[in-house]
Amino acid sequence: MLSCAFTLAAISLVTFVGLRTGPQSKFHIKPNEDVVLFAVTPWGEARQVKDAYQPLLQYLSEKTGKKFQLLLMEDYDVALDNIVEGNIDIFVISPVPYVKAKKREAGIQYISTIVRDQGGRMAATFKGYLIALKSKYAGMTFDDFLKHPERYRFAFVTKASASGYAYPMAMMKKRGIDPYKAFKSVTVFENHPSMIDALIAGKVDIGATWEYGLDKGREKYGDAFAVAHTIYDIPGLSWVASKKVEKAFVDKIRQILFELNELKELKERLLKDTPDRGWVVIDQSHYDQVNEVLRYVGDFK
């Protein structure tokens, strides 16, 4: 039984769960072993993320004979606790919480890393941006904002986000800058769309996001944004399985994903509403830089 507040809506083979932290943060809703609990943290609006993953999870259900339930984890700490304890089967996890989860539970099983389109080149990394309104700050770099930071309102996205918090925070701390002291104000938003909406509304002056967030912002608001700073080569989101998932099933999921890589038209159809373009296995040394980021940022709670 789910011991936190939640909303539940059944959609074909996919179950959508929006979870917020309550008095307790552990949950057990898996009805039987034929169900795979598949969790993601929102990279966009909740309904958009649910709709985007539905085709892929239906395909995985057909290929494995199991029913995939989508858990949209709105709280990173709850998500981490449950992947560490094995209450979630598969989790699409960003690099910062992945590294933290592996430190807590070495038995977490790596499946693959998501590939993104980097200007026509597929890569298992993505870019982060600091953005501002073009109408007010065109041509300004982040160094320009730092000349008088007390004039500007800075915006992060949830503290477990690599591009939305950890990497820009580490970048500033390496330069001896505490944004909470330097800027006029600092706001931490729940997700990237909320931060971009606030930027458009004039509630903040400069904010941290990632390439997909910026692309979706431009789709919604047009060419309204100026890039003040770019952070390159952030390790991609990874698919991981809990320690309780059988290795044979982990291998099966990896095989299905890699077979999809070769089925271009099918892959594009299944992924068309996601920022994903495929999967690759990377050496875990790629996450060493995340440890350096965490050394500067510390715990994101």
C-alpha positions as CSV (number, residue, x, y, z in Angstrom):
1,M,0.0,0.0,0.0
2,L,1.3,3.5,-0.8
3,S,1.9,5.3,2.4
4,C,2.3,8.7,0.9
5,A,-0.3,10.9,-0.6
6,F,-0.7,10.1,-4.3
7,T,-2.9,10.3,-7.4
8,L,-3.4,7.2,-9.6
9,A,-4.8,6.9,-13.1
10,A,-4.6,3.7,-15.0
11,I,-3.6,4.0,-18.7
12,S,-3.3,0.8,-20.7
13,L,-0.4,-1.1,-19.3
14,V,1.1,2.0,-17.7
15,T,0.1,3.4,-14.3
16,F,0.8,7.0,-13.6
17,V,1.7,7.9,-10.1
18,G,2.4,11.5,-8.9
19,L,4.1,11.2,-5.6
20,R,4.8,14.0,-3.1
21,T,6.6,13.7,0.2
22,G,4.3,13.0,3.1
23,P,4.9,12.0,6.7
24,Q,6.3,8.7,5.5
25,S,8.3,8.2,2.4
26,K,8.4,4.4,1.8
27,F,5.9,2.8,-0.5
28,H,5.0,-0.7,-1.7
29,I,2.4,-0.9,-4.4
30,K,3.8,-3.7,-6.5
31,P,0.9,-6.2,-6.8
32,N,2.9,-9.1,-8.1
33,E,6.1,-10.2,-9.8
34,D,4.6,-9.6,-13.3
35,V,4.7,-5.9,-12.7
36,V,7.8,-3.7,-13.2
37,L,7.8,-0.4,-11.3
38,F,9.5,2.0,-13.7
39,A,10.3,5.4,-12.1
40,V,11.3,8.7,-13.6
41,T,11.8,12.2,-12.2
42,P,10.0,14.9,-14.2
43,W,12.0,16.7,-16.8
44,G,8.9,18.5,-18.0
45,E,5.3,18.9,-17.0
46,A,3.8,15.8,-15.3
47,R,1.3,14.9,-18.0
48,Q,3.8,15.5,-20.8
49,V,6.3,13.1,-19.2
50,K,3.6,10.4,-18.7
51,D,2.4,10.7,-22.3
52,A,6.0,10.6,-23.6
53,Y,6.9,7.4,-21.9
54,Q,3.7,5.5,-22.6
55,P,4.7,4.1,-26.0
56,L,8.1,2.9,-24.9
57,L,6.7,1.2,-21.8
58,Q,4.0,-0.5,-23.8
59,Y,6.7,-1.8,-26.1
60,L,8.8,-3.1,-23.2
61,S,5.7,-4.8,-21.8
62,E,5.1,-6.6,-25.2
63,K,8.8,-7.7,-25.4
64,T,9.1,-9.0,-21.8
65,G,5.6,-10.2,-21.0
66,K,5.5,-8.0,-17.9
67,K,3.3,-4.9,-17.1
68,F,5.3,-1.7,-16.6
69,Q,3.9,0.8,-14.2
70,L,5.2,4.4,-14.5
71,L,6.0,6.1,-11.3
72,L,6.5,9.9,-11.7
73,M,8.6,10.7,-8.7
74,E,8.2,14.4,-7.9
75,D,10.6,14.2,-4.9
76,Y,14.2,13.2,-5.5
77,D,14.8,12.2,-1.9
78,V,11.8,9.8,-1.9
79,A,12.9,8.4,-5.2
80,L,16.5,7.8,-4.0
81,D,15.3,6.1,-0.8
82,N,13.1,3.7,-2.7
83,I,15.6,2.7,-5.4
84,V,18.2,2.2,-2.7
85,E,15.9,0.0,-0.7
86,G,14.7,-1.9,-3.8
87,N,11.1,-0.7,-3.8
88,I,11.5,0.6,-7.4
89,D,12.6,-1.9,-10.1
90,I,13.9,0.4,-12.8
91,F,14.7,4.1,-12.4
92,V,15.7,6.7,-15.1
93,I,18.1,8.7,-13.0
94,S,20.1,11.8,-13.5
95,P,23.9,11.7,-12.7
96,V,23.9,13.5,-9.3
97,P,21.3,11.2,-7.6
98,Y,22.8,8.2,-9.4
99,V,26.2,8.7,-7.9
100,K,24.6,9.4,-4.5
101,A,22.5,6.2,-4.7
102,K,25.5,4.0,-5.7
103,K,27.3,5.3,-2.6
104,R,24.4,4.2,-0.4
105,E,23.8,0.9,-2.2
106,A,26.5,-0.7,-4.3
107,G,24.1,-3.4,-5.5
108,I,22.2,-0.9,-7.8
109,Q,22.6,-2.3,-11.3
110,Y,23.6,-0.1,-14.3
111,I,21.6,-0.8,-17.5
112,S,22.6,2.0,-20.0
113,T,22.9,5.7,-20.4
114,I,20.6,7.8,-22.6
115,V,22.0,9.3,-25.8
116,R,21.1,12.9,-26.8
117,D,21.4,14.7,-30.1
118,Q,24.3,17.2,-29.7
119,G,23.9,19.2,-32.9
120,G,23.7,16.2,-35.1
121,R,26.2,14.2,-33.1
122,M,24.8,11.6,-30.7
123,A,26.4,11.7,-27.3
124,A,25.8,10.3,-23.8
125,T,26.1,13.8,-22.4
126,F,24.1,16.9,-22.4
127,K,24.6,20.6,-21.9
128,G,23.4,22.9,-19.1
129,Y,22.6,26.6,-19.6
130,L,22.2,29.8,-17.6
131,I,19.6,31.7,-19.5
132,A,18.0,35.2,-19.3
133,L,15.4,37.1,-21.2
134,K,16.8,38.3,-24.5
135,S,14.6,41.5,-24.3
136,K,16.4,42.6,-21.2
137,Y,19.8,40.9,-21.1
138,A,20.8,40.2,-24.7
139,G,24.6,39.9,-25.1
140,M,25.3,39.6,-21.4
141,T,27.5,36.8,-20.2
142,F,27.4,35.3,-16.7
143,D,30.5,37.3,-15.9
144,D,28.5,40.4,-16.7
145,F,25.8,39.4,-14.2
146,L,28.6,38.8,-11.6
147,K,29.8,42.4,-11.8
148,H,26.7,43.4,-9.8
149,P,25.0,40.2,-8.7
150,E,23.1,42.0,-6.0
151,R,20.9,43.5,-8.7
152,Y,19.7,40.1,-10.0
153,R,17.4,37.3,-8.9
154,F,18.8,33.9,-9.6
155,A,16.8,30.7,-10.2
156,F,17.8,27.1,-9.7
157,V,15.8,23.9,-10.4
158,T,15.4,21.2,-7.8
159,K,18.6,20.6,-6.0
160,A,19.1,17.0,-7.3
161,S,19.2,18.3,-10.9
162,A,22.6,18.2,-12.5
163,S,22.0,21.1,-14.9
164,G,19.5,22.9,-12.8
165,Y,21.5,23.0,-9.6
166,A,24.5,20.9,-8.9
167,Y,26.7,21.8,-11.9
168,P,26.0,25.6,-11.9
169,M,26.4,25.6,-8.1
170,A,29.7,23.8,-8.3
171,M,30.9,26.2,-11.1
172,M,30.1,29.2,-8.8
173,K,31.6,27.7,-5.7
174,K,34.9,26.9,-7.6
175,R,35.1,30.6,-8.2
176,G,34.5,31.4,-4.6
177,I,30.9,32.6,-5.2
178,D,28.0,31.7,-2.8
179,P,24.9,32.5,-4.9
180,Y,22.7,32.7,-1.8
181,K,24.9,35.6,-0.6
182,A,25.8,37.2,-3.9
183,F,22.5,37.5,-5.7
184,K,19.5,39.7,-4.7
185,S,17.5,36.5,-4.3
186,V,17.7,32.8,-5.1
187,T,14.7,30.6,-5.8
188,V,14.7,26.8,-6.3
189,F,11.9,25.7,-8.6
190,E,10.4,22.2,-8.7
191,N,11.1,21.7,-12.4
192,H,12.5,23.3,-15.5
193,P,9.2,24.5,-17.0
194,S,8.3,26.3,-13.8
195,M,11.6,28.1,-13.8
196,I,11.2,29.1,-17.4
197,D,7.7,30.3,-16.8
198,A,9.0,32.5,-13.9
199,L,11.7,33.9,-16.1
200,I,9.1,34.9,-18.8
201,A,6.9,36.4,-16.1
202,G,9.8,38.6,-14.9
203,K,9.9,36.9,-11.4
204,V,13.6,36.0,-11.8
205,D,16.4,37.4,-14.0
206,I,18.7,34.5,-14.7
207,G,18.1,30.7,-14.3
208,A,19.7,27.3,-14.7
209,T,18.3,24.7,-17.1
210,W,19.3,22.1,-19.6
211,E,19.2,21.9,-23.4
212,Y,15.8,20.1,-23.5
213,G,14.3,22.6,-21.1
214,L,15.5,25.5,-23.2
215,D,14.2,23.8,-26.4
216,K,10.8,23.4,-24.8
217,G,10.8,26.9,-23.6
218,R,11.5,28.2,-27.1
219,E,8.7,26.1,-28.4
220,K,6.4,27.7,-25.9
221,Y,7.6,31.3,-25.9
222,G,9.6,31.7,-29.1
223,D,13.1,33.2,-29.4
224,A,12.8,34.9,-26.0
225,F,15.9,33.6,-24.3
226,A,19.6,34.5,-24.3
227,V,22.3,32.1,-23.2
228,A,24.6,33.7,-20.6
229,H,26.7,30.6,-19.9
230,T,27.0,27.0,-21.2
231,I,28.1,23.9,-19.2
232,Y,29.3,21.1,-21.4
233,D,29.5,17.3,-21.1
234,I,27.2,16.6,-18.2
235,P,26.9,12.8,-18.0
236,G,23.6,11.6,-19.4
237,L,20.7,10.1,-17.5
238,S,21.0,6.4,-16.9
239,W,18.6,3.5,-16.6
240,V,19.4,1.5,-13.5
241,A,17.8,-1.4,-11.7
242,S,17.5,-2.1,-8.0
243,K,19.5,-4.8,-6.3
244,K,16.3,-6.9,-6.1
245,V,15.9,-7.2,-9.9
246,E,17.3,-10.4,-11.4
247,K,20.4,-9.9,-13.5
248,A,18.9,-11.9,-16.3
249,F,16.0,-9.3,-16.5
250,V,18.5,-6.4,-16.4
251,D,20.4,-8.0,-19.3
252,K,17.1,-8.5,-21.2
253,I,16.1,-4.9,-20.9
254,R,19.6,-3.8,-22.1
255,Q,19.3,-6.2,-25.0
256,I,15.9,-4.7,-26.0
257,L,17.2,-1.2,-25.8
258,F,20.2,-1.9,-28.0
259,E,18.0,-3.8,-30.5
260,L,15.9,-0.6,-30.6
261,N,19.0,1.4,-31.4
262,E,19.2,-0.5,-34.7
263,L,15.4,-0.2,-35.5
264,K,15.6,3.5,-36.4
265,E,12.0,4.2,-37.4
266,L,10.5,2.3,-34.5
267,K,12.9,3.9,-32.0
268,E,12.1,7.4,-33.3
269,R,8.4,6.6,-33.0
270,L,8.7,5.3,-29.4
271,L,10.9,8.2,-28.3
272,K,9.5,11.1,-30.4
273,D,8.0,13.0,-27.4
274,T,11.0,12.4,-25.1
275,P,14.4,14.1,-25.2
276,D,16.0,10.6,-25.7
277,R,17.6,9.4,-28.9
278,G,18.9,6.0,-27.9
279,W,21.1,4.2,-25.4
280,V,24.7,3.3,-24.9
281,V,26.8,1.6,-22.2
282,I,29.5,3.9,-20.7
283,D,32.3,3.3,-18.4
284,Q,31.4,4.3,-14.8
285,S,34.5,6.5,-14.7
286,H,32.5,9.0,-16.7
287,Y,30.7,9.8,-13.4
288,D,34.0,10.7,-11.6
289,Q,33.3,14.4,-12.5
290,V,30.0,14.1,-10.7
291,N,31.9,13.2,-7.5
292,E,34.0,16.4,-8.0
293,V,30.8,18.4,-8.4
294,L,29.4,16.9,-5.2
295,R,32.6,17.8,-3.4
296,Y,31.9,21.4,-4.0
297,V,28.1,21.3,-3.7
298,G,27.7,18.9,-0.8
299,D,24.4,17.2,0.1
300,F,21.6,18.4,-2.1
301,K,18.9,18.0,0.6
